[in-house]
Amino acid sequence: MPKDPKSAQRNPVTPLPKVDPRFVSPVLATVVQRWTLSEADPSREAAVALLSRLVGTAGDGMDPERARRLLDWFVREYVPVWLDSAGMIGEARSLRRLPAVINATAADRANEALVKVLAAAQTDAQRAQEQLRTSISGAHEESAPKIAEAWNAAVDLIEEVVRGEEVRSLEAGTTAGARAGAAELAKRAGWNLGVSAAEMLAQSIAWRKAEPQVASCVAAAAKGEEWTGRAAEAKEAAAEALTPAVHELSRLAVHLIEQLIHPRYT
């Protein structure tokens, strides 16, 4: 399935300008170098302006503290943004109320909380997709062979959105950045649980937003009509559904990186 050119033109995704790693903390450099923002992201200008302030942080002895704070941010801010966006307000609140994830005891508590969050996120993601699939199957039972290709295409397109650079780049950067100085703490806190939960939550959000477009796509296939354009509309709807969370995370990330430049004094 070709990529939707309208979506690409409206919201091009580009990495931030490179920073010279010789002069920048490895933790900060890893996060920034893997961070991409769309041209429409309101935090892009602030993020670019922040880059010059990273110079001089290499070898300052603060990377272990940066890594711990990055882990804490991921657990208590990054994952809760996805929970809020999926309507799981109580779960988001429970993560934000955790003690700062800066030692083994707090990491164990975070792990327990993330186990529950992942289970809830998986259930929600499965429900979002299966409810629509059941509804479509019931409405077009006689055309099952015709609609299979359209349904599978819609699944692939929405998964492509969830795996997209704009959604996953900050998570990838924080993963590598935290592990640069807090690998054992990140493992103990259940970092991978948080990554999986965020992906499941993004799927839930995308599926619910794209329901009408997916249903229209499959209905067209059932009638033997051209459906690829409607599949592209489903992808665009899914991407739009994730945009508020992506922009909120960019805003929070700018604030986080400002704190990480001189963590001793913040």
C-alpha atoms as an extended CHARMM CRD file, in Angstrom:
* protein
*
       266  EXT
         1         1  MET       CA              0.0000000000        0.0000000000        0.0000000000  PROA      1               0.0000000000
         2         2  PRO       CA              1.6090000000        3.3570000000       -0.9790000000  PROA      2               0.0000000000
         3         3  LYS       CA              2.0350000000        6.0020000000        1.6640000000  PROA      3               0.0000000000
         4         4  ASP       CA             -0.5520000000        8.7500000000        1.7360000000  PROA      4               0.0000000000
         5         5  PRO       CA              1.1070000000       11.7950000000        0.0830000000  PROA      5               0.0000000000
         6         6  LYS       CA             -1.3890000000       14.2570000000        1.6100000000  PROA      6               0.0000000000
         7         7  SER       CA             -0.4440000000       13.1680000000        5.1170000000  PROA      7               0.0000000000
         8         8  ALA       CA              3.2690000000       13.4070000000        4.3800000000  PROA      8               0.0000000000
         9         9  GLN       CA              2.9360000000       16.9250000000        2.9640000000  PROA      9               0.0000000000
        10        10  ARG       CA              0.8210000000       18.1850000000        5.8260000000  PROA      10              0.0000000000
        11        11  ASN       CA              2.9420000000       16.7860000000        8.6250000000  PROA      11              0.0000000000
        12        12  PRO       CA              6.5240000000       16.1010000000        7.4630000000  PROA      12              0.0000000000
        13        13  VAL       CA              8.6190000000       14.4260000000       10.1370000000  PROA      13              0.0000000000
        14        14  THR       CA             12.2470000000       15.4630000000       10.4230000000  PROA      14              0.0000000000
        15        15  PRO       CA             14.9770000000       14.8400000000       12.9870000000  PROA      15              0.0000000000
        16        16  LEU       CA             16.3330000000       17.6900000000       15.0320000000  PROA      16              0.0000000000
        17        17  PRO       CA             19.6790000000       19.1170000000       13.8890000000  PROA      17              0.0000000000
        18        18  LYS       CA             22.6130000000       16.9410000000       14.9370000000  PROA      18              0.0000000000
        19        19  VAL       CA             24.6460000000       17.7490000000       18.0180000000  PROA      19              0.0000000000
        20        20  ASP       CA             28.3760000000       17.0250000000       18.2040000000  PROA      20              0.0000000000
        21        21  PRO       CA             28.6270000000       14.0460000000       20.5870000000  PROA      21              0.0000000000
        22        22  ARG       CA             32.1800000000       15.0000000000       21.5690000000  PROA      22              0.0000000000
        23        23  PHE       CA             30.8640000000       17.8960000000       23.6180000000  PROA      23              0.0000000000
        24        24  VAL       CA             27.5210000000       16.5640000000       24.7990000000  PROA      24              0.0000000000
        25        25  SER       CA             26.5330000000       14.1410000000       27.5500000000  PROA      25              0.0000000000
        26        26  PRO       CA             25.9640000000       10.6980000000       25.9630000000  PROA      26              0.0000000000
        27        27  VAL       CA             22.5790000000       10.4750000000       27.6810000000  PROA      27              0.0000000000
        28        28  LEU       CA             21.4220000000       13.8260000000       26.2990000000  PROA      28              0.0000000000
        29        29  ALA       CA             22.9480000000       13.1830000000       22.8720000000  PROA      29              0.0000000000
        30        30  THR       CA             21.1940000000        9.8350000000       22.5480000000  PROA      30              0.0000000000
        31        31  VAL       CA             17.7980000000       11.2940000000       23.3610000000  PROA      31              0.0000000000
        32        32  VAL       CA             18.1290000000       14.3100000000       21.0770000000  PROA      32              0.0000000000
        33        33  GLN       CA             19.6570000000       12.4460000000       18.1270000000  PROA      33              0.0000000000
        34        34  ARG       CA             16.7870000000        9.9570000000       18.0580000000  PROA      34              0.0000000000
        35        35  TRP       CA             14.0870000000       12.5750000000       18.5560000000  PROA      35              0.0000000000
        36        36  THR       CA             12.0330000000       13.5360000000       15.5060000000  PROA      36              0.0000000000
        37        37  LEU       CA              9.3570000000       16.1840000000       15.3720000000  PROA      37              0.0000000000
        38        38  SER       CA              6.8900000000       17.1030000000       12.6720000000  PROA      38              0.0000000000
        39        39  GLU       CA              7.1390000000       20.5820000000       11.2150000000  PROA      39              0.0000000000
        40        40  ALA       CA              3.7050000000       21.2110000000       12.7640000000  PROA      40              0.0000000000
        41        41  ASP       CA              4.8300000000       20.3120000000       16.2900000000  PROA      41              0.0000000000
        42        42  PRO       CA              4.5590000000       23.4740000000       18.4240000000  PROA      42              0.0000000000
        43        43  SER       CA              7.5830000000       22.3900000000       20.4860000000  PROA      43              0.0000000000
        44        44  ARG       CA              9.9570000000       22.1250000000       17.5420000000  PROA      44              0.0000000000
        45        45  GLU       CA             11.2700000000       25.7040000000       17.7650000000  PROA      45              0.0000000000
        46        46  ALA       CA             11.9410000000       25.3670000000       21.5020000000  PROA      46              0.0000000000
        47        47  ALA       CA             13.6600000000       22.0100000000       20.9420000000  PROA      47              0.0000000000
        48        48  VAL       CA             15.9820000000       23.4370000000       18.2980000000  PROA      48              0.0000000000
        49        49  ALA       CA             16.8190000000       26.4320000000       20.5120000000  PROA      49              0.0000000000
        50        50  LEU       CA             17.7260000000       24.0390000000       23.3100000000  PROA      50              0.0000000000
        51        51  LEU       CA             20.4460000000       22.2340000000       21.3640000000  PROA      51              0.0000000000
        52        52  SER       CA             23.1860000000       24.8230000000       21.8350000000  PROA      52              0.0000000000
        53        53  ARG       CA             22.7940000000       24.5440000000       25.5970000000  PROA      53              0.0000000000
        54        54  LEU       CA             23.7990000000       20.8790000000       25.5040000000  PROA      54              0.0000000000
        55        55  VAL       CA             27.3850000000       21.7320000000       24.5640000000  PROA      55              0.0000000000
        56        56  GLY       CA             29.7190000000       21.3690000000       27.5230000000  PROA      56              0.0000000000
        57        57  THR       CA             27.7940000000       18.6090000000       29.2870000000  PROA      57              0.0000000000
        58        58  ALA       CA             30.1860000000       15.8350000000       28.1900000000  PROA      58              0.0000000000
        59        59  GLY       CA             32.2470000000       14.3870000000       31.0200000000  PROA      59              0.0000000000
        60        60  ASP       CA             30.6220000000       16.4670000000       33.7400000000  PROA      60              0.0000000000
        61        61  GLY       CA             29.9180000000       13.4160000000       35.9170000000  PROA      61              0.0000000000
        62        62  MET       CA             26.1470000000       13.9190000000       35.8990000000  PROA      62              0.0000000000
        63        63  ASP       CA             25.1080000000       11.1710000000       33.4880000000  PROA      63              0.0000000000
        64        64  PRO       CA             24.0760000000        8.6320000000       36.1650000000  PROA      64              0.0000000000
        65        65  GLU       CA             21.7230000000       11.2540000000       37.6240000000  PROA      65              0.0000000000
        66        66  ARG       CA             20.4740000000       12.1700000000       34.1510000000  PROA      66              0.0000000000
        67        67  ALA       CA             19.7540000000        8.5240000000       33.4060000000  PROA      67              0.0000000000
        68        68  ARG       CA             17.8060000000        8.0500000000       36.6320000000  PROA      68              0.0000000000
        69        69  ARG       CA             15.7390000000       11.1570000000       35.9990000000  PROA      69              0.0000000000
        70        70  LEU       CA             15.0920000000       10.0460000000       32.4450000000  PROA      70              0.0000000000
        71        71  LEU       CA             13.8060000000        6.7020000000       33.6890000000  PROA      71              0.0000000000
        72        72  ASP       CA             11.5720000000        8.4490000000       36.2040000000  PROA      72              0.0000000000
        73        73  TRP       CA             10.2040000000       10.7270000000       33.4580000000  PROA      73              0.0000000000
        74        74  PHE       CA              9.4320000000        7.7680000000       31.2330000000  PROA      74              0.0000000000
        75        75  VAL       CA              7.4680000000        5.9510000000       33.9380000000  PROA      75              0.0000000000
        76        76  ARG       CA              5.6750000000        8.9110000000       35.5090000000  PROA      76              0.0000000000
        77        77  GLU       CA              5.1270000000       11.1800000000       32.4860000000  PROA      77              0.0000000000
        78        78  TYR       CA              5.6460000000        9.4060000000       29.1600000000  PROA      78              0.0000000000
        79        79  VAL       CA              3.3970000000        6.3890000000       29.8120000000  PROA      79              0.0000000000
        80        80  PRO       CA              0.7190000000        8.4630000000       31.6140000000  PROA      80              0.0000000000
        81        81  VAL       CA              0.3250000000       10.7130000000       28.5590000000  PROA      81              0.0000000000
        82        82  TRP       CA             -0.6840000000        7.6610000000       26.5150000000  PROA      82              0.0000000000
        83        83  LEU       CA             -2.9920000000        6.4970000000       29.2980000000  PROA      83              0.0000000000
        84        84  ASP       CA             -4.7050000000        9.8870000000       29.4080000000  PROA      84              0.0000000000
        85        85  SER       CA             -5.1150000000        9.8690000000       25.6350000000  PROA      85              0.0000000000
        86        86  ALA       CA             -6.7150000000        6.4170000000       25.7970000000  PROA      86              0.0000000000
        87        87  GLY       CA             -9.1400000000        7.5700000000       28.4690000000  PROA      87              0.0000000000
        88        88  MET       CA             -7.5080000000        5.5300000000       31.2570000000  PROA      88              0.0000000000
        89        89  ILE       CA             -7.3190000000        8.4680000000       33.6480000000  PROA      89              0.0000000000
        90        90  GLY       CA             -7.1700000000        6.4480000000       36.8610000000  PROA      90              0.0000000000
        91        91  GLU       CA             -4.2290000000        4.3770000000       35.6460000000  PROA      91              0.0000000000
        92        92  ALA       CA             -2.4090000000        7.5340000000       34.5490000000  PROA      92              0.0000000000
        93        93  ARG       CA             -2.9650000000        9.0760000000       37.9530000000  PROA      93              0.0000000000
        94        94  SER       CA             -1.6120000000        5.9760000000       39.7030000000  PROA      94              0.0000000000
        95        95  LEU       CA              1.6690000000        6.1830000000       37.7750000000  PROA      95              0.0000000000
        96        96  ARG       CA              2.0720000000        9.9070000000       38.3690000000  PROA      96              0.0000000000
        97        97  ARG       CA              1.6010000000        9.3500000000       42.1040000000  PROA      97              0.0000000000
        98        98  LEU       CA              4.4340000000        6.8250000000       42.3210000000  PROA      98              0.0000000000
        99        99  PRO       CA              7.5540000000        7.8850000000       44.2250000000  PROA      99              0.0000000000
       100       100  ALA       CA             10.3630000000        9.1110000000       41.9780000000  PROA      100             0.0000000000
       101       101  VAL       CA             11.9620000000        6.1150000000       40.2740000000  PROA      101             0.0000000000
       102       102  ILE       CA             15.5250000000        6.7790000000       41.4300000000  PROA      102             0.0000000000
       103       103  ASN       CA             16.3130000000        3.7260000000       43.5850000000  PROA      103             0.0000000000
       104       104  ALA       CA             15.6280000000        0.0000000000       43.7370000000  PROA      104             0.0000000000
       105       105  THR       CA             12.6270000000        0.2490000000       46.0640000000  PROA      105             0.0000000000
       106       106  ALA       CA             10.8910000000        2.8220000000       43.8680000000  PROA      106             0.0000000000
       107       107  ALA       CA             11.7870000000        0.7900000000       40.7580000000  PROA      107             0.0000000000
       108       108  ASP       CA             10.0890000000       -2.2780000000       42.2210000000  PROA      108             0.0000000000
       109       109  ARG       CA              6.9270000000       -0.2670000000       42.8630000000  PROA      109             0.0000000000
       110       110  ALA       CA              7.0410000000        1.0610000000       39.3280000000  PROA      110             0.0000000000
       111       111  ASN       CA              7.3740000000       -2.4850000000       38.0120000000  PROA      111             0.0000000000
       112       112  GLU       CA              4.2730000000       -3.6150000000       39.8950000000  PROA      112             0.0000000000
       113       113  ALA       CA              2.2930000000       -0.6580000000       38.5630000000  PROA      113             0.0000000000
       114       114  LEU       CA              3.4750000000       -1.1560000000       34.9770000000  PROA      114             0.0000000000
       115       115  VAL       CA              2.5190000000       -4.8430000000       35.0340000000  PROA      115             0.0000000000
       116       116  LYS       CA             -1.0650000000       -3.7860000000       35.7540000000  PROA      116             0.0000000000
       117       117  VAL       CA             -0.9650000000       -0.9770000000       33.2030000000  PROA      117             0.0000000000
       118       118  LEU       CA              0.2960000000       -3.3020000000       30.4640000000  PROA      118             0.0000000000
       119       119  ALA       CA             -2.4460000000       -5.8450000000       31.1660000000  PROA      119             0.0000000000
       120       120  ALA       CA             -5.1000000000       -3.1180000000       30.9870000000  PROA      120             0.0000000000
       121       121  ALA       CA             -3.5600000000       -1.6450000000       27.8240000000  PROA      121             0.0000000000
       122       122  GLN       CA             -3.4590000000       -5.0290000000       26.0730000000  PROA      122             0.0000000000
       123       123  THR       CA             -7.0860000000       -5.6860000000       26.9450000000  PROA      123             0.0000000000
       124       124  ASP       CA             -8.1230000000       -2.2660000000       25.6990000000  PROA      124             0.0000000000
       125       125  ALA       CA             -6.2030000000       -2.5850000000       22.4270000000  PROA      125             0.0000000000
       126       126  GLN       CA             -7.6590000000       -6.0160000000       21.7110000000  PROA      126             0.0000000000
       127       127  ARG       CA            -11.1810000000       -4.8120000000       22.5050000000  PROA      127             0.0000000000
       128       128  ALA       CA            -10.8420000000       -1.7690000000       20.2280000000  PROA      128             0.0000000000
       129       129  GLN       CA             -9.9070000000       -3.9090000000       17.2360000000  PROA      129             0.0000000000
       130       130  GLU       CA            -12.0900000000       -6.9370000000       17.9090000000  PROA      130             0.0000000000
       131       131  GLN       CA            -15.2790000000       -4.9480000000       18.4280000000  PROA      131             0.0000000000
       132       132  LEU       CA            -14.8840000000       -3.3710000000       15.0080000000  PROA      132             0.0000000000
       133       133  ARG       CA            -13.9130000000       -6.6520000000       13.3720000000  PROA      133             0.0000000000
       134       134  THR       CA            -16.9410000000       -8.4210000000       14.8490000000  PROA      134             0.0000000000
       135       135  SER       CA            -19.2300000000       -5.6290000000       13.6910000000  PROA      135             0.0000000000
       136       136  ILE       CA            -17.8160000000       -5.7250000000       10.1630000000  PROA      136             0.0000000000
       137       137  SER       CA            -17.9790000000       -9.5120000000        9.9420000000  PROA      137             0.0000000000
       138       138  GLY       CA            -21.6280000000       -9.4670000000       10.9610000000  PROA      138             0.0000000000
       139       139  ALA       CA            -22.5310000000       -6.8100000000        8.4170000000  PROA      139             0.0000000000
       140       140  HSD       CA            -20.6480000000       -8.4280000000        5.5180000000  PROA      140             0.0000000000
       141       141  GLU       CA            -20.6570000000      -12.1190000000        6.3770000000  PROA      141             0.0000000000
       142       142  GLU       CA            -21.4710000000      -13.1270000000        2.8110000000  PROA      142             0.0000000000
       143       143  SER       CA            -18.4630000000      -11.2010000000        1.4580000000  PROA      143             0.0000000000
       144       144  ALA       CA            -15.7690000000      -12.4930000000        3.8310000000  PROA      144             0.0000000000
       145       145  PRO       CA            -13.2700000000      -13.4300000000        1.0730000000  PROA      145             0.0000000000
       146       146  LYS       CA            -13.5650000000       -9.9820000000       -0.4990000000  PROA      146             0.0000000000
       147       147  ILE       CA            -13.1160000000       -8.0190000000        2.7120000000  PROA      147             0.0000000000
       148       148  ALA       CA            -10.1380000000       -9.9660000000        4.0870000000  PROA      148             0.0000000000
       149       149  GLU       CA             -7.6030000000       -8.0850000000        1.9660000000  PROA      149             0.0000000000
       150       150  ALA       CA             -9.0810000000       -4.7030000000        2.8590000000  PROA      150             0.0000000000
       151       151  TRP       CA             -9.1940000000       -5.5320000000        6.5590000000  PROA      151             0.0000000000
       152       152  ASN       CA             -5.5880000000       -6.7550000000        6.5790000000  PROA      152             0.0000000000
       153       153  ALA       CA             -4.4810000000       -3.6280000000        4.7250000000  PROA      153             0.0000000000
       154       154  ALA       CA             -6.1950000000       -1.4250000000        7.3070000000  PROA      154             0.0000000000
       155       155  VAL       CA             -4.5080000000       -3.3670000000       10.1300000000  PROA      155             0.0000000000
       156       156  ASP       CA             -1.1070000000       -2.9200000000        8.4850000000  PROA      156             0.0000000000
       157       157  LEU       CA             -1.6150000000        0.7960000000        7.9190000000  PROA      157             0.0000000000
       158       158  ILE       CA             -2.6570000000        1.4970000000       11.4920000000  PROA      158             0.0000000000
       159       159  GLU       CA              0.2510000000       -0.5510000000       12.8400000000  PROA      159             0.0000000000
       160       160  GLU       CA              2.5410000000        1.4650000000       10.5740000000  PROA      160             0.0000000000
       161       161  VAL       CA              1.2440000000        4.6620000000       12.1710000000  PROA      161             0.0000000000
       162       162  VAL       CA              1.7950000000        3.3160000000       15.6830000000  PROA      162             0.0000000000
       163       163  ARG       CA              5.3230000000        2.2260000000       14.8040000000  PROA      163             0.0000000000
       164       164  GLY       CA              6.0290000000        5.4990000000       13.0260000000  PROA      164             0.0000000000
       165       165  GLU       CA              9.0820000000        7.6140000000       13.6480000000  PROA      165             0.0000000000
       166       166  GLU       CA              7.1030000000       10.5130000000       15.0780000000  PROA      166             0.0000000000
       167       167  VAL       CA              5.4570000000        8.3110000000       17.7090000000  PROA      167             0.0000000000
       168       168  ARG       CA              8.3650000000        6.0670000000       18.6580000000  PROA      168             0.0000000000
       169       169  SER       CA             11.4700000000        8.2310000000       18.2960000000  PROA      169             0.0000000000
       170       170  LEU       CA             11.3500000000        9.7620000000       21.7610000000  PROA      170             0.0000000000
       171       171  GLU       CA             10.7150000000        6.3800000000       23.3660000000  PROA      171             0.0000000000
       172       172  ALA       CA             13.6990000000        4.9390000000       21.4740000000  PROA      172             0.0000000000
       173       173  GLY       CA             15.9030000000        7.7940000000       22.6110000000  PROA      173             0.0000000000
       174       174  THR       CA             14.8830000000        7.5730000000       26.2350000000  PROA      174             0.0000000000
       175       175  THR       CA             15.3840000000        3.7990000000       26.1840000000  PROA      175             0.0000000000
       176       176  ALA       CA             18.9500000000        4.1040000000       24.9780000000  PROA      176             0.0000000000
       177       177  GLY       CA             19.6220000000        7.1780000000       27.0960000000  PROA      177             0.0000000000
       178       178  ALA       CA             18.4440000000        5.6980000000       30.3870000000  PROA      178             0.0000000000
       179       179  ARG       CA             20.2650000000        2.4500000000       29.7660000000  PROA      179             0.0000000000
       180       180  ALA       CA             23.4560000000        4.4170000000       29.1990000000  PROA      180             0.0000000000
       181       181  GLY       CA             23.6300000000        5.0710000000       32.9260000000  PROA      181             0.0000000000
       182       182  ALA       CA             20.7870000000        3.2330000000       34.6830000000  PROA      182             0.0000000000
       183       183  ALA       CA             20.4280000000       -0.0860000000       32.8820000000  PROA      183             0.0000000000
       184       184  GLU       CA             19.8130000000       -2.2170000000       35.9610000000  PROA      184             0.0000000000
       185       185  LEU       CA             17.3860000000        0.2810000000       37.4460000000  PROA      185             0.0000000000
       186       186  ALA       CA             15.4850000000        0.4970000000       34.1420000000  PROA      186             0.0000000000
       187       187  LYS       CA             15.2630000000       -3.2830000000       33.9550000000  PROA      187             0.0000000000
       188       188  ARG       CA             14.0760000000       -3.5210000000       37.5450000000  PROA      188             0.0000000000
       189       189  ALA       CA             11.4460000000       -0.8420000000       36.9590000000  PROA      189             0.0000000000
       190       190  GLY       CA             10.0410000000       -2.7790000000       34.0170000000  PROA      190             0.0000000000
       191       191  TRP       CA             11.0310000000       -0.3810000000       31.2410000000  PROA      191             0.0000000000
       192       192  ASN       CA             10.0160000000       -2.8560000000       28.5360000000  PROA      192             0.0000000000
       193       193  LEU       CA              6.5860000000       -3.1630000000       30.1570000000  PROA      193             0.0000000000
       194       194  GLY       CA              6.1530000000        0.5820000000       29.7730000000  PROA      194             0.0000000000
       195       195  VAL       CA              7.2770000000        0.5190000000       26.1460000000  PROA      195             0.0000000000
       196       196  SER       CA              4.7940000000       -2.2620000000       25.3450000000  PROA      196             0.0000000000
       197       197  ALA       CA              1.9940000000       -0.5300000000       27.2370000000  PROA      197             0.0000000000
       198       198  ALA       CA              2.5480000000        2.7220000000       25.3360000000  PROA      198             0.0000000000
       199       199  GLU       CA              2.3790000000        0.8550000000       22.0280000000  PROA      199             0.0000000000
       200       200  MET       CA             -0.8260000000       -0.9250000000       23.0270000000  PROA      200             0.0000000000
       201       201  LEU       CA             -2.3900000000        2.3460000000       24.1390000000  PROA      201             0.0000000000
       202       202  ALA       CA             -1.4450000000        4.0400000000       20.8850000000  PROA      202             0.0000000000
       203       203  GLN       CA             -3.1310000000        1.1840000000       19.0310000000  PROA      203             0.0000000000
       204       204  SER       CA             -6.3120000000        1.6470000000       21.0540000000  PROA      204             0.0000000000
       205       205  ILE       CA             -6.3900000000        5.3690000000       20.3200000000  PROA      205             0.0000000000
       206       206  ALA       CA             -5.6950000000        4.8660000000       16.6270000000  PROA      206             0.0000000000
       207       207  TRP       CA             -8.2820000000        2.1130000000       16.1520000000  PROA      207             0.0000000000
       208       208  ARG       CA            -11.0840000000        3.9920000000       17.8370000000  PROA      208             0.0000000000
       209       209  LYS       CA            -10.4550000000        7.1410000000       15.8150000000  PROA      209             0.0000000000
       210       210  ALA       CA            -10.1730000000        5.2620000000       12.5150000000  PROA      210             0.0000000000
       211       211  GLU       CA            -13.2580000000        3.0580000000       13.0290000000  PROA      211             0.0000000000
       212       212  PRO       CA            -15.5080000000        4.8860000000       10.5060000000  PROA      212             0.0000000000
       213       213  GLN       CA            -12.8080000000        4.9430000000        7.8370000000  PROA      213             0.0000000000
       214       214  VAL       CA            -11.9190000000        1.2630000000        8.3310000000  PROA      214             0.0000000000
       215       215  ALA       CA            -15.5960000000        0.3010000000        8.1900000000  PROA      215             0.0000000000
       216       216  SER       CA            -16.0170000000        2.3380000000        4.9940000000  PROA      216             0.0000000000
       217       217  CYS       CA            -12.9470000000        0.7210000000        3.4750000000  PROA      217             0.0000000000
       218       218  VAL       CA            -14.1990000000       -2.7790000000        4.1980000000  PROA      218             0.0000000000
       219       219  ALA       CA            -17.7360000000       -1.9750000000        3.0430000000  PROA      219             0.0000000000
       220       220  ALA       CA            -16.3450000000       -0.8100000000       -0.2950000000  PROA      220             0.0000000000
       221       221  ALA       CA            -14.3710000000       -4.0340000000       -0.6290000000  PROA      221             0.0000000000
       222       222  ALA       CA            -17.4800000000       -6.0750000000        0.1520000000  PROA      222             0.0000000000
       223       223  LYS       CA            -19.2630000000       -4.3800000000       -2.7530000000  PROA      223             0.0000000000
       224       224  GLY       CA            -16.3520000000       -4.9650000000       -5.0920000000  PROA      224             0.0000000000
       225       225  GLU       CA            -15.5340000000       -1.2470000000       -5.1880000000  PROA      225             0.0000000000
       226       226  GLU       CA            -12.1320000000        0.4260000000       -5.0590000000  PROA      226             0.0000000000
       227       227  TRP       CA            -11.1110000000        0.6690000000       -1.3980000000  PROA      227             0.0000000000
       228       228  THR       CA             -7.4240000000        1.6690000000       -1.2280000000  PROA      228             0.0000000000
       229       229  GLY       CA             -8.2190000000        5.3630000000       -0.9990000000  PROA      229             0.0000000000
       230       230  ARG       CA            -10.4590000000        4.7250000000        1.9760000000  PROA      230             0.0000000000
       231       231  ALA       CA             -7.7020000000        2.6700000000        3.5950000000  PROA      231             0.0000000000
       232       232  ALA       CA             -5.3990000000        5.6710000000        3.2460000000  PROA      232             0.0000000000
       233       233  GLU       CA             -8.0750000000        7.7890000000        4.9480000000  PROA      233             0.0000000000
       234       234  ALA       CA             -8.0910000000        5.3090000000        7.8440000000  PROA      234             0.0000000000
       235       235  LYS       CA             -4.3380000000        5.7080000000        8.1950000000  PROA      235             0.0000000000
       236       236  GLU       CA             -4.6540000000        9.4860000000        8.1670000000  PROA      236             0.0000000000
       237       237  ALA       CA             -7.3620000000        9.3770000000       10.8370000000  PROA      237             0.0000000000
       238       238  ALA       CA             -5.1840000000        7.1290000000       13.0090000000  PROA      238             0.0000000000
       239       239  ALA       CA             -2.2410000000        9.4940000000       12.6910000000  PROA      239             0.0000000000
       240       240  GLU       CA             -4.3910000000       12.4770000000       13.6050000000  PROA      240             0.0000000000
       241       241  ALA       CA             -5.6490000000       10.6430000000       16.6870000000  PROA      241             0.0000000000
       242       242  LEU       CA             -2.0900000000       10.2300000000       17.9760000000  PROA      242             0.0000000000
       243       243  THR       CA             -0.9610000000       13.7930000000       17.2310000000  PROA      243             0.0000000000
       244       244  PRO       CA             -2.1480000000       15.3900000000       20.5310000000  PROA      244             0.0000000000
       245       245  ALA       CA             -0.2040000000       12.8430000000       22.6020000000  PROA      245             0.0000000000
       246       246  VAL       CA              2.8960000000       13.2140000000       20.4180000000  PROA      246             0.0000000000
       247       247  HSD       CA              2.8210000000       17.0090000000       20.7510000000  PROA      247             0.0000000000
       248       248  GLU       CA              2.2620000000       16.8410000000       24.5140000000  PROA      248             0.0000000000
       249       249  LEU       CA              5.2150000000       14.4880000000       24.8730000000  PROA      249             0.0000000000
       250       250  SER       CA              7.3920000000       16.8450000000       22.8390000000  PROA      250             0.0000000000
       251       251  ARG       CA              6.4520000000       19.7080000000       25.1440000000  PROA      251             0.0000000000
       252       252  LEU       CA              7.2520000000       17.6360000000       28.2200000000  PROA      252             0.0000000000
       253       253  ALA       CA             10.5050000000       16.4390000000       26.6700000000  PROA      253             0.0000000000
       254       254  VAL       CA             11.7240000000       20.0060000000       26.1410000000  PROA      254             0.0000000000
       255       255  HSD       CA             11.1300000000       20.6990000000       29.8170000000  PROA      255             0.0000000000
       256       256  LEU       CA             12.8390000000       17.4240000000       30.7830000000  PROA      256             0.0000000000
       257       257  ILE       CA             15.9630000000       18.1170000000       28.7300000000  PROA      257             0.0000000000
       258       258  GLU       CA             16.2130000000       21.5990000000       30.2230000000  PROA      258             0.0000000000
       259       259  GLN       CA             16.2960000000       19.9340000000       33.6420000000  PROA      259             0.0000000000
       260       260  LEU       CA             18.8330000000       17.3320000000       32.5480000000  PROA      260             0.0000000000
       261       261  ILE       CA             21.3900000000       19.8750000000       31.3350000000  PROA      261             0.0000000000
       262       262  HSD       CA             22.3320000000       20.7230000000       34.9280000000  PROA      262             0.0000000000
       263       263  PRO       CA             20.4450000000       18.1670000000       37.0380000000  PROA      263             0.0000000000
       264       264  ARG       CA             22.4110000000       19.0170000000       40.1690000000  PROA      264             0.0000000000
       265       265  TYR       CA             20.7350000000       22.3970000000       40.3570000000  PROA      265             0.0000000000
       266       266  THR       CA             17.1470000000       21.5410000000       39.3560000000  PROA      266             0.0000000000
